[in-house]
Amino acid sequence: MLRITVIDKPDSLTFQLEGRLVGPWVEELEVCRRHTLSGRPAAGERFDLTGVTSIDAAGKRFLSERNAEGAQFVACDCLMRAIVAEISAVPARLNTKHT
């Protein structure tokens, strides 16, 4: 299961993810993203991964594609920070949030 909360601010669009970014949930996130972005001006996309418990190859591919488009990522635990570092071409895009 994956919960997707969209936080829409004038200067950014955050997809707050909770649960597993795997299999069919990756496709569901892409559908949600496309629907949210349709008809709106481009704004900074951000993916908050602090609530993600697992991720598979499809999830990594999705995040890698978003990274190539300039998205930012928020991660706090070691696993998600390592995954973001793995898919990020520019580590400076990694924002950490301490709990």
ABEGO torsion letter per residue (X at the ends): XBBBBBBBBAABBBBBBBEBBBEAAAAAAAAAAAAAABGBBBBBBBBBAAABABBBAAAAAAAAAAAAAGBBBBBABAAAAAAAAAABABAAABBBBBX
